[in-house]
Amino acid sequence: MELSMLKSKQDAFFSTGGTLSYSFRIDALKRMKNMMSKYEDEFIEALKVDLSKTEIESIFSELIIVSEEIRYFIKNLKHWMKPSKVRESILSFDSKGHIIHKPYGSSLIISPFNYPIQISLLPAIGAIASGNCVILKPSEYTPNVSKVLNEAIKATFNECFFAVVEGGLEETKDLLSLDFRKIFFTGSTNVGKIVLKSSIPQLASVTLELGGKSPVIIDNINDNSLNKALKSIINGKFMNSGQTCIAPDYILLDERLKEKFLNIFKSSIKMFETERKMHPIINKAHYDRIKAYLKNGEILCGGKFDDKKKSMEITLMEPKSIKEDVMKDEIFGPIIPIMYFKDKEECKSIVRNVSPEPLALYLFSDDTLFNKFFIDNLSFGGCTINDTISHILNPRLPFGGVGASGIGSYHGYESFKAFSKVTSIAKKRFSFDLPLKYPPYSKYEKVIKFLYKLIKK
């Protein structure tokens, strides 16, 4: 089917009001819940073929997160859909106001390769729960996952409500040329700019979940805390071979821990030895780009690679300077540069020079004032203290970037809001109408001026 025809079918169905009721939306969520169970084995197998993910990793990093989001939406949707009353101001005392959430219509979701089920379906859950129709464009880099998603969604939903479009760049361009009222994109900052530009002719609402260089800042902590910190950092980097938008990108370490850190790092990484059959980097272009970073400094640990498998060990390195490519680019791979700081001000300066608005910030310290300093003085999408990745696991916490790392948020209620137009309703009674609103205003000049003085106080 031509993409414009598919879009027209969804527009026609949306115009009937068929997606608006609570019963329709909750039924769609329950259908998706059943779909996840029915196609679980197919999803796991497709993830294994496309990304070499094990069954446990597929469950932990993809399926369980989607299932928890569905459960959370089913539990809360009725409450979220209710109009919320607002207090009146002194200027609107003669009316009542409330806020409702209205769907946009047919929404476009463009998802990436690295977590192709999770990042495809999490925004889709928000979209259908908000009463929208959805066209999902998965990544062409994970063709087997895309095929299973297409089969599962086609068997579960009518395409006039929820459809998958497979394909590559041309299909994405064709979709972006259509008149969507809402576009949700997850991917690189450069492509995000293209998506944002393409939304201008139709003045679509756009949510961009991008990336950036997420720093890890380690205070002068004790050996036990440093040991736990390094396990968390390596684990966060190890997932999907570093191909995670919120993976720890580089480390800033209190210089007093320099020697101790390296010894504990080498010891900590041993616990991952059995899993060191690293996931392949998604394609040769990305692999060659990541491999080239090894020339940007001194390798302290790791550094082995396999050109045939396009895989690499987790590699700790000291870059020659902050100007090296490994410190300028989002790595999106298993290399971790490390730099050192004397004090908080120097550390803050490095972060601002490397990437002033990272998607994630990771702080390892038990010093409340140390953590507060960086939370107050840096701009970032989300933060986890004394762990990595954890801030995305709670559906009650919004997830999103700022500036180059993204526009807008989602997860839980924020997903419901992301795919809704917040609409204000003011209701007045015919039986009461203030005459001072109408000319001649001179008749009520004293009352109006008195009101103005009252408000100015």
C-alpha positions as CSV (number, residue, x, y, z in Angstrom):
1,M,0.0,0.0,0.0
2,E,1.2,3.5,-0.8
3,L,2.2,5.4,2.3
4,S,0.0,8.4,1.5
5,M,-3.0,6.0,1.2
6,L,-2.2,4.4,4.6
7,K,-2.0,7.8,6.2
8,S,-5.3,8.7,4.6
9,K,-6.9,5.6,6.0
10,Q,-5.7,6.5,9.5
11,D,-6.9,10.0,9.1
12,A,-10.4,8.8,8.0
13,F,-10.6,6.4,11.0
14,F,-9.5,9.0,13.5
15,S,-12.1,11.5,12.1
16,T,-14.8,9.0,13.1
17,G,-13.9,9.4,16.8
18,G,-13.3,5.7,17.1
19,T,-10.1,6.1,19.2
20,L,-11.5,8.6,21.7
21,S,-13.3,6.4,24.3
22,Y,-11.6,4.9,27.3
23,S,-13.0,1.4,26.3
24,F,-11.2,1.5,22.9
25,R,-7.9,2.7,24.4
26,I,-7.8,0.2,27.3
27,D,-8.7,-2.6,24.9
28,A,-5.8,-1.6,22.6
29,L,-3.4,-1.7,25.6
30,K,-4.7,-5.1,26.6
31,R,-4.3,-6.3,23.0
32,M,-0.7,-5.1,23.1
33,K,-0.1,-6.9,26.4
34,N,-1.3,-10.1,24.8
35,M,0.7,-9.5,21.7
36,M,3.9,-9.2,23.8
37,S,3.2,-12.7,25.3
38,K,2.2,-14.3,22.1
39,Y,5.2,-13.1,20.1
40,E,7.8,-13.3,22.9
41,D,9.7,-16.2,21.4
42,E,9.8,-14.5,18.0
43,F,11.0,-11.3,19.5
44,I,13.8,-13.0,21.4
45,E,14.9,-14.9,18.3
46,A,14.9,-11.8,16.1
47,L,16.9,-9.9,18.6
48,K,19.4,-12.7,18.7
49,V,19.8,-12.7,14.9
50,D,20.0,-8.9,14.5
51,L,21.9,-7.9,17.6
52,S,23.3,-11.1,19.1
53,K,21.3,-10.5,22.3
54,T,20.9,-13.4,24.7
55,E,17.4,-14.4,25.9
56,I,18.0,-12.9,29.3
57,E,19.3,-9.6,27.9
58,S,16.3,-9.4,25.5
59,I,14.0,-9.9,28.4
60,F,15.8,-7.5,30.7
61,S,16.6,-4.7,28.3
62,E,13.5,-4.9,26.0
63,L,10.5,-7.0,26.9
64,I,10.2,-6.4,30.6
65,I,10.4,-2.7,30.2
66,V,7.6,-2.7,27.6
67,S,5.5,-5.0,29.7
68,E,5.9,-2.8,32.8
69,E,4.9,0.3,30.7
70,I,1.8,-1.4,29.5
71,R,0.9,-2.5,33.1
72,Y,1.4,1.1,34.3
73,F,-0.8,2.6,31.6
74,I,-3.6,0.1,32.2
75,K,-3.6,1.0,35.9
76,N,-3.5,4.8,35.4
77,L,-5.2,5.6,32.1
78,K,-8.7,6.2,33.4
79,H,-7.3,8.7,35.9
80,W,-5.2,10.5,33.3
81,M,-8.1,10.8,30.9
82,K,-10.3,12.6,33.4
83,P,-10.6,16.4,33.0
84,S,-8.5,18.2,35.7
85,K,-10.1,21.2,37.3
86,V,-8.1,24.4,37.8
87,R,-8.6,27.3,40.3
88,E,-10.0,30.5,38.9
89,S,-8.1,33.7,39.0
90,I,-9.4,37.1,40.2
91,L,-10.1,37.9,36.5
92,S,-12.0,34.8,35.8
93,F,-14.0,34.3,39.0
94,D,-17.2,34.2,37.1
95,S,-16.2,31.0,35.1
96,K,-15.0,27.5,35.8
97,G,-11.9,26.0,34.1
98,H,-10.5,22.6,33.4
99,I,-7.9,20.9,31.3
100,I,-8.4,18.0,28.9
101,H,-6.0,16.0,26.8
102,K,-6.9,15.6,23.2
103,P,-5.1,13.3,20.7
104,Y,-3.2,14.7,17.7
105,G,-4.5,12.2,15.1
106,S,-2.2,10.0,13.0
107,S,1.2,10.0,14.7
108,L,4.6,8.9,13.2
109,I,7.1,7.1,15.4
110,I,10.6,6.5,14.0
111,S,12.7,4.2,16.1
112,P,16.4,3.2,16.2
113,F,18.3,-0.2,15.9
114,N,19.8,-0.5,19.4
115,Y,16.7,-1.3,21.4
116,P,14.3,-1.9,18.5
117,I,11.4,-3.4,20.5
118,Q,11.6,-1.2,23.6
119,I,12.1,2.1,21.8
120,S,9.5,1.3,19.1
121,L,6.7,0.2,21.6
122,L,7.2,2.6,24.5
123,P,6.2,5.7,22.6
124,A,3.5,3.6,20.7
125,I,2.0,2.8,24.1
126,G,1.7,6.5,24.9
127,A,0.3,7.2,21.4
128,I,-2.5,4.7,21.4
129,A,-3.4,5.4,25.1
130,S,-3.7,9.0,24.2
131,G,-6.2,8.2,21.4
132,N,-3.9,8.5,18.4
133,C,-3.5,6.4,15.3
134,V,0.1,5.2,14.8
135,I,2.5,4.5,12.0
136,L,5.7,2.9,13.2
137,K,8.9,3.0,11.2
138,P,11.5,0.7,12.7
139,S,15.1,0.7,11.8
140,E,16.3,-1.0,8.6
141,Y,19.4,-2.1,10.5
142,T,17.3,-4.7,12.4
143,P,15.3,-6.3,9.6
144,N,14.3,-9.4,11.5
145,V,12.9,-7.4,14.5
146,S,11.1,-5.1,12.1
147,K,9.5,-8.1,10.3
148,V,8.3,-9.6,13.6
149,L,7.0,-6.2,14.8
150,N,5.1,-5.9,11.5
151,E,3.6,-9.4,11.7
152,A,2.7,-9.0,15.4
153,I,1.0,-5.6,15.0
154,K,-0.7,-6.5,11.8
155,A,-2.2,-9.6,13.5
156,T,-3.3,-7.5,16.5
157,F,-4.5,-4.2,15.2
158,N,-6.3,-2.9,12.1
159,E,-3.8,-0.9,10.0
160,C,-6.2,2.1,10.0
161,F,-5.3,2.4,13.7
162,F,-1.8,1.0,14.1
163,A,0.6,0.0,11.3
164,V,4.3,-0.7,10.7
165,V,6.2,0.5,7.6
166,E,9.4,-1.4,6.9
167,G,12.1,-0.2,4.7
168,G,15.1,2.2,4.7
169,L,15.9,5.9,4.0
170,E,13.5,6.4,1.2
171,E,10.5,5.1,3.2
172,T,11.5,7.4,6.1
173,K,11.7,10.4,3.7
174,D,8.3,9.6,2.2
175,L,6.7,9.3,5.7
176,L,8.3,12.6,6.8
177,S,6.8,14.3,3.7
178,L,3.2,13.5,4.9
179,D,1.1,15.7,7.1
180,F,1.5,14.2,10.5
181,R,0.4,16.2,13.5
182,K,2.8,14.4,15.8
183,I,6.3,13.0,15.0
184,F,8.3,11.1,17.6
185,F,11.9,10.3,16.7
186,T,14.7,8.5,18.5
187,G,18.2,8.6,17.0
188,S,21.3,10.7,16.5
189,T,21.4,14.5,16.9
190,N,22.2,15.0,13.2
191,V,19.3,13.0,11.9
192,G,17.1,14.6,14.6
193,K,17.8,18.0,13.0
194,I,16.6,16.7,9.7
195,V,13.4,15.3,11.2
196,L,12.8,18.7,13.0
197,K,13.3,20.5,9.7
198,S,11.0,18.2,7.8
199,S,8.2,19.0,10.4
200,I,8.2,22.7,9.7
201,P,5.9,22.6,6.6
202,Q,3.1,20.8,8.5
203,L,4.0,22.6,11.8
204,A,3.9,19.2,13.5
205,S,4.5,18.7,17.2
206,V,7.9,16.9,17.5
207,T,9.5,14.9,20.3
208,L,13.2,14.2,19.7
209,E,15.0,11.6,21.9
210,L,18.6,12.0,20.8
211,G,22.0,11.3,22.4
212,G,25.2,13.0,23.4
213,K,28.2,12.4,25.6
214,S,26.9,11.3,29.0
215,P,29.6,11.9,31.6
216,V,30.4,9.9,34.7
217,I,31.8,12.0,37.6
218,I,33.6,10.1,40.4
219,D,34.3,11.8,43.7
220,N,37.1,10.8,46.1
221,I,35.2,7.8,47.4
222,N,36.4,4.9,49.4
223,D,37.6,1.5,48.0
224,N,34.3,-0.3,48.6
225,S,32.2,2.5,47.0
226,L,34.7,2.7,44.1
227,N,34.4,-1.1,43.5
228,K,30.6,-0.8,43.3
229,A,30.8,2.2,41.1
230,L,33.1,0.5,38.6
231,K,30.8,-2.6,38.4
232,S,27.9,-0.3,37.6
233,I,29.8,1.8,35.1
234,I,31.2,-1.3,33.2
235,N,27.7,-2.8,33.2
236,G,26.2,0.3,31.8
237,K,28.8,0.4,29.1
238,F,28.8,-3.3,28.5
239,M,25.1,-3.4,27.6
240,N,24.6,-3.7,23.8
241,S,28.3,-3.1,23.4
242,G,27.9,0.5,24.3
243,Q,25.3,1.1,21.7
244,T,23.0,2.8,24.2
245,C,22.0,6.5,24.1
246,I,22.5,6.8,27.9
247,A,25.6,4.6,28.2
248,P,28.4,6.1,30.2
249,D,30.4,7.9,27.5
250,Y,33.4,9.2,29.4
251,I,34.7,9.3,33.0
252,L,35.9,12.3,35.0
253,L,37.8,11.1,38.0
254,D,39.1,12.8,41.1
255,E,42.8,12.7,40.4
256,R,43.6,11.4,43.9
257,L,42.0,8.1,42.8
258,K,44.0,7.7,39.6
259,E,46.2,4.7,40.5
260,K,43.6,3.0,42.7
261,F,40.9,3.3,39.9
262,L,42.9,1.5,37.3
263,N,43.7,-1.5,39.6
264,I,40.0,-1.8,40.6
265,F,38.9,-1.4,37.0
266,K,41.0,-4.3,35.8
267,S,39.8,-6.4,38.6
268,S,36.1,-5.5,38.2
269,I,36.1,-6.2,34.5
270,K,37.0,-9.8,35.1
271,M,33.4,-10.5,36.3
272,F,32.3,-9.9,32.7
273,E,34.8,-12.2,31.2
274,T,32.2,-15.0,30.5
275,E,30.1,-12.4,28.6
276,R,33.0,-10.9,26.6
277,K,31.7,-12.3,23.4
278,M,30.7,-8.8,22.6
279,H,27.7,-7.9,20.6
280,P,28.8,-6.8,17.1
281,I,28.7,-3.2,16.3
282,I,25.7,-2.7,14.1
283,N,27.5,-2.1,10.8
284,K,31.0,-1.7,9.3
285,A,30.8,2.1,9.1
286,H,30.1,2.4,12.8
287,Y,32.7,-0.2,13.6
288,D,35.4,1.5,11.6
289,R,34.5,4.9,13.3
290,I,34.7,3.4,16.8
291,K,38.0,1.5,16.0
292,A,39.6,4.7,14.8
293,Y,39.1,6.2,18.3
294,L,41.8,3.8,19.6
295,K,44.4,6.1,18.0
296,N,43.2,9.1,20.1
297,G,45.1,8.2,23.2
298,E,46.7,5.6,25.4
299,I,44.9,2.4,26.0
300,L,44.9,1.5,29.7
301,C,42.8,-1.7,29.6
302,G,41.2,-3.7,26.8
303,G,41.6,-2.6,23.3
304,K,41.3,-6.0,21.5
305,F,39.0,-6.1,18.5
306,D,37.7,-8.6,15.9
307,D,37.3,-7.2,12.4
308,K,35.4,-10.2,11.2
309,K,32.8,-10.0,14.0
310,K,32.9,-6.2,14.1
311,S,33.3,-6.5,17.9
312,M,35.6,-4.9,20.5
313,E,36.4,-5.3,24.2
314,I,35.4,-2.7,26.7
315,T,38.4,-0.4,26.4
316,L,39.5,2.2,29.0
317,M,41.7,4.9,27.4
318,E,43.3,8.3,28.3
319,P,42.7,10.7,25.4
320,K,45.6,12.9,24.3
321,S,43.4,15.9,24.8
322,I,39.8,17.1,25.0
323,K,40.1,18.0,21.3
324,E,40.4,14.3,20.2
325,D,37.4,12.9,18.2
326,V,36.8,10.4,21.0
327,M,36.0,13.4,23.2
328,K,34.0,15.3,20.6
329,D,31.8,12.5,19.2
330,E,29.1,10.4,20.9
331,I,31.0,7.1,21.0
332,F,28.1,4.7,20.9
333,G,30.5,1.8,21.4
334,P,32.6,0.0,24.1
335,I,35.3,2.7,24.5
336,I,35.5,4.7,27.7
337,P,37.8,7.7,27.8
338,I,38.9,8.9,31.2
339,M,40.2,12.3,32.3
340,Y,41.0,13.7,35.7
341,F,40.0,16.8,37.7
342,K,41.5,18.6,40.7
343,D,38.3,20.2,41.9
344,K,34.6,20.6,41.1
345,E,35.1,23.8,39.1
346,E,37.6,22.1,36.8
347,C,35.3,19.1,36.4
348,K,32.3,21.4,35.5
349,S,34.4,23.2,33.0
350,I,35.4,19.9,31.2
351,V,31.7,18.8,31.0
352,R,30.7,22.1,29.5
353,N,33.4,22.0,27.0
354,V,32.9,18.4,25.9
355,S,29.1,18.5,25.7
356,P,27.2,21.1,27.6
357,E,23.8,19.3,27.5
358,P,24.2,15.5,27.8
359,L,21.3,13.1,27.8
360,A,22.4,11.6,31.1
361,L,24.6,12.5,34.0
362,Y,26.1,9.9,36.4
363,L,27.5,11.0,39.8
364,F,29.3,8.7,42.2
365,S,29.6,10.3,45.6
366,D,28.0,10.1,49.1
367,D,28.7,13.8,49.5
368,T,25.3,15.6,49.2
369,L,26.9,18.9,48.4
370,F,29.2,17.4,45.8
371,N,26.2,15.9,44.0
372,K,24.1,19.1,44.4
373,F,26.9,21.2,42.9
374,F,26.7,19.3,39.6
375,I,22.9,19.0,39.5
376,D,22.6,22.7,40.0
377,N,25.4,23.8,37.6
378,L,25.0,21.4,34.7
379,S,22.2,21.0,32.2
380,F,21.2,17.4,31.4
381,G,18.3,15.1,30.5
382,G,18.3,12.9,33.6
383,C,20.7,11.8,36.4
384,T,21.4,8.7,38.3
385,I,23.5,8.9,41.5
386,N,25.7,6.0,42.5
387,D,24.5,3.8,39.6
388,T,24.1,4.0,35.8
389,I,21.0,3.7,33.6
390,S,18.6,3.4,36.6
391,H,16.7,6.6,36.1
392,I,15.0,5.2,33.0
393,L,13.5,2.2,34.8
394,N,10.9,4.0,36.7
395,P,7.8,4.9,34.5
396,R,7.0,7.7,37.0
397,L,10.3,9.5,36.0
398,P,10.2,11.5,32.7
399,F,12.9,10.5,30.2
400,G,14.2,13.1,27.7
401,G,17.0,15.3,26.7
402,V,17.7,19.0,26.4
403,G,19.2,21.0,23.5
404,A,21.4,18.7,21.4
405,S,20.3,15.7,23.4
406,G,16.6,16.1,22.7
407,I,13.3,17.9,22.8
408,G,10.4,16.7,25.0
409,S,10.0,13.7,27.4
410,Y,8.3,10.4,27.6
411,H,7.7,7.3,29.8
412,G,4.6,6.9,31.8
413,Y,2.4,10.0,32.2
414,E,4.9,12.0,30.2
415,S,4.2,9.7,27.2
416,F,0.5,10.3,27.6
417,K,1.2,14.1,27.6
418,A,3.7,13.8,24.7
419,F,1.0,12.5,22.4
420,S,-1.8,14.8,23.7
421,K,-2.7,18.3,23.0
422,V,-3.2,19.9,26.4
423,T,-6.5,21.8,25.9
424,S,-8.0,24.5,28.1
425,I,-11.8,24.7,28.7
426,A,-13.4,27.7,30.4
427,K,-17.2,27.6,31.1
428,K,-19.4,30.6,32.0
429,R,-23.1,30.9,32.9
430,F,-25.5,32.9,30.8
431,S,-27.1,34.0,34.0
432,F,-24.1,36.1,35.1
433,D,-22.2,38.5,32.9
434,L,-20.1,41.4,34.2
435,P,-21.1,44.7,32.5
436,L,-17.7,46.3,33.0
437,K,-16.3,44.1,30.2
438,Y,-18.2,46.2,27.7
439,P,-18.1,49.8,26.6
440,P,-18.5,52.5,27.6
441,Y,-15.5,51.7,29.9
442,S,-15.6,55.2,31.4
443,K,-18.7,54.1,33.3
444,Y,-16.6,51.6,35.3
445,E,-13.3,53.4,35.3
446,K,-13.0,53.5,39.1
447,V,-13.8,49.8,39.4
448,I,-11.3,48.8,36.7
449,K,-8.5,50.9,38.2
450,F,-9.3,49.5,41.7
451,L,-9.0,46.0,40.4
452,Y,-5.7,46.8,38.6
453,K,-4.2,48.2,41.9
454,L,-5.4,45.1,43.7
455,I,-3.7,42.8,41.3
456,K,-0.4,44.9,41.2
457,K,0.1,44.5,45.0
